[in-house]
Amino acid sequence: MGQYQHSFEELLSVHKEQFMDIACNFEPLPWMDFWLNPRRLRGSDFLMRWSQGVWSEKRIIEAIHDTTEFFAIPYGPSGTAPKDNIREFELYFENLERAGLGKIKRPDLLIFSSRNRSKVESIIAQNGGLSQLPFIPEEDCSLAMLLEHAILAVECENSLWRARKMPDYATPLRPQKRLGGKLALKKAAVLPTIIIKEEDREPLRQWQRKRRVPLHVWHAFFDIAYGISFDRAEELISEGLTEPTLQIFQAPGGATTKKVIFKHYFHYAYQLGESTREPELAPAFVEDKNGHILPYVTFKGGRLKLSAQILEQLHIMAAKTKA
């Protein structure tokens, strides 16, 4: 569990539940008849994970921009990395490793009021653009100025599920003996949850306390997206309403690690938004220098509309932020 893992591989690590229903919910794709060496085919999962992460984060940013009252920028290392080429994405993380910043932990997005757009864009330009933000320490005065204008920081998660079709989506919470009578579901229940890794809790806790920017976790499914404040998630853990789960993760290189995660029921979250147009799944592939072809699925299009609940929260947060 303590074994070092390159940040690129850690980012694309997947757990065993990540893709368990993809073959059941979507139409067959043209490359499904094309088989590679089974020892190498699992690489498709990681390429698909990359495409899924890029798509879901872009969809959230677009939904924020659609309000015209707020806008968002990618802030964490994964959010500011190149999006169009998996190899360039990997090289970006290698550069972070060489700079000693491979283990940097920052929220994925920062959200601002549109009234401060010119100030924010000026600060970003002075620092070499979005792609350079992870290479600049937050103690730097320019980044401190950027954070002063942020009304909300967001940690993004996503899942390959249609939330409303998950088996226990409509199952009510009931008193559970294992929790001393507290309301919950059976351990094996399959329902929308907002996931936070145990290893991320302390870094995120410290970031929020030090930067004094409210932090939320937003989890996107295909049809719905949910959000929860980091403080509320911590309360659920301390109250014993969310239990730890030991999960096995596998990296693209084949290494496996065991990590504790917390899966917060969507019942305790707010609805962030709803899909007004779902994405298309399209076949794609990468080819290595030896001509080896590896197919995977890309995610394109789709639209998310933010809920009235989160818009109200954003307006309250904006009112508390200095202009």
N, C-alpha and C positions, 0 to 999 in steps of 0.2 A: 504493500500500500504506500510505502514511502519512496518507491522507486521513481527516479527522475523521468519525466516525459516531456519531449519537445512540445512547446506551446501549440504548434500547428497540429500535431497529432492529438493533443489534449482537446483542442477546440472541436475536432471532427470525431472524437470518440462517440460511440453510440451504445445504448444499452439494449438489452435483448427485446424490450417491448417496442422499440422505436419503429420498426418496420413490420410488425407481425400481421397487420391487416392490409398492407398496401396492395397485395395481389387480389384481394377480395373486393375492394371498393372502387376500382377504376377499370376502364376498358383496357383490353390487351393492347400492348404497344408493338410496333413493327419489329423491334429487335428481340422480342421475347423468343423468337425461334432461333436466335443466334447464340450458340453456347461457347463459352470459353473454358479454359482450364478451371475446374471448380476451386482449386487452391487460390486462384486470383480473382474469381468472380465476385467475392465478397467486397472487393474494392468499390463496386458500384454503389454499395450502401453509403460509403463515405462521400463519394462524389454527389450522391443524391442529398445527403445531409448538408453539404455545402450549398447546393443550389436552393434547398428549402430554406436555410437560414438567411441567405441573401434575399430571397423573395419575400419572406415574412417581415423582415425588418424594413424593406423598401415599402411594403404595403402599409405599415404603420406610419412611416414618415409621410407618405402621400395622404393618408387620412387626416393627419394633423395639419398638413398644408392646406387641405381642402376647406378647413374652417376659416381660413384667411386671417383669423385673429391670433393664431399661434403658428410657430414653425419649429422644426426639430433638426438637429444635426447629429450625425454619428460621432460618438466620443470615445468609446472603448477601442482597443486595438483591432478587434474583428470588424467593427463597423466602419473603420476608416481604411481598411485594406482594399486592394483592387477587387473588383466584382466580376470582371468579364472573362478572367482566365485563371483556372485553378493553379497553374504553375506560378503565375505572378503573385497569387495569393500566398502560396507557400514561401516564395522568395521574400516577400514582405515580412513574414514571421521569422525567417532566418536573419534578416537584418535587425529585427527587434532583439533576437537572441544575442547577436554579436554586440549590440549596444547595451546589453545587460538589462533589457527591459522586457524580456520574454514572459515574465511572471507578473507583469503589471496588471492590476485589477481596477478597472474603472467601469462605471455603468455604460451600457451600450449607447444610450441616447441622452441628449440634453434637450429640454423643451424651453422655448422662450416666447415672450409676448411679441407680436409683430411690431409693436411700437419701438422695440429695441433692435430691429433687424439690422439697420445700418451700423450700429455700434458693434454688434456681434460679428458681422461680416468683416468689418475693418480689423478687429482683433485677430480673426482667423487668417486674413490675408497677410497681416504683419508677421505671422508665425509660419508662413510658407504654405498655407492651405491645410485642408482637413487631414490629409495623409500624414502630415508632420506632427499632429497633436500628440500621439502616443510617445513621441521621442522627446517631448518637452515636459520637465518635471512640473507637477502641479504647484510647487512652491514658487515657480516663476511668476513674477508680478503680472505678466500678460494673461496667463491662464487664470490667475486669481481674479482678474477683472472679468474674464469671460464667465466664470462661475457666479460672480455677483449678479449677473443678469438672468441666470437660469432660474426658472420657476419650479422645475421638476426634473429629476434624473430617473431614467428607466433602464431596468435590466430586462432584456427580451428573451423569451423562451418560445418554442413552438413545437407542435406535435402533428403527426400524420394521422389525424383522426377527424371525423365529423362528430363534433361534440354531442349533438342531439341524438345520434344513432348509437352512442356508447351504451352498453347493456344496462348500466345502473344510473343513467342520466336522470330518470324520473323516480328512482327509488328513494323513499324518505329516510331521513336519519332516524335511527332508533337507539334506545339505551343499549350500551354494549358492556357486557360483564368484564371484559378485559380492561375497560377504561373506568371501572368503578361506577357504571351506570351513566356515564356521559354519552351524549348523542354522537353517533358515528355510523359507519357501515362496516360490513364484514371486511376482513383484511384483503380478500381476493377481489373486492369490488372493482369494476372497471367503469370509471366516470371521469369527467373533465377535472383536472387538478392543475394547480399552479406550482411548478417545481422549483425548489431552491436546494442547491447542493450544500451539504454541511461545511465543506471546505471554503465555500464562498461567504458564509455568514459573517465571520469575524472581519474579513477585509471590507465587506459592504457596510458592516456596522461602523467600522472605523472611518470609512470614507464619508458616510452621512454625518457622523458626529463632527468630523474635522472640517468638512466643506460647508456644512449647514445648508444643504440643499435637500429637500424632501426626496426620498427614494421610494419608487414603486417597482413592482415586478409585473410585467405584462406577458401573458401567455396566449399565443395565437393558435387557434385550431382552424380547420378549413371553413367552418361556417360561423363561428363566434370567436371572440377574443375576450379574455377576462383579465382583470387587474386586481392587485392587492397591495396595500402599502407595506413596506418592509417592516415597519413597527408592528402592524397588525399580525403579520406572519410570525414575528418573534413572540407575540402574545399567545398565539395559538400553540406554539411549541411549549412555552412555559406553563400554559394551562393544561397541557396534556391532551389537547384536542387534535393535534397532528402528531403522529408517531414517526419515528425514524424508520427508513427502509434501506436495507443493504442491497445495493444494486451492482451488478457486474458490468463494467464498461470495456469495450474493445476498441483499440486504436487502429488506424489504417495499417500500421506496421505489424499488427498482429498481437501486440502486447495487451494483456488484460489487467485491469485494476478493479478493486472493490471500493466503492464509495458509498457513503451514507447520504441519502437524499430525503427531503421532506416534501410530501405531496399534499398540498393544502386543498381541501375540497372547494369546489367552485361555489358552494353554498355560502362560504365566508368571504367571497370576493364580490366585486362589482362587475357588471357587464361593461366591458370596454367598448365594444362595438360589434357590428354584425356585417357579414359579407353581403354586399349588394350585387356582386358579380364574382363568381368563383374562378380560380385560375385554370389555365389549361395545362395539361401534362404532356410534354413533348419529348421525343427521343433525342438524345445527343450522345456524343462519344468523345473520348480522348485517345490519342495514338502516341505511343512512346517511340523513342528513337529507333527501336528495332522493328517497328511496324506492328506492334501488338496493339489491338484495339479493345478498348473497354467501354461498353455502353452504359448509360445511366439516364435517369429521368430529370428533366429540368422543369421548373415551375415558372409560368409566365402569366402576366395579366392578373385579373382579379381586382376587387375593390372592397375596401372596408370603410364603413361609415361609423364615426364615433357616436357613442350614446350620449343622451342628454345629461346623464349622471356624471360622466367624466368631464364633459364641457363645463358643467357647473363647478366641479372641483378645480379645473384649470383657471377659471375666472377668479375664484377665491384666492388661489395661490398667486395669481398675477397681481392681485390687489395688495398682497403682502410684500411683494418684491419692489425694491426701489426702481424708479424709472431710470 
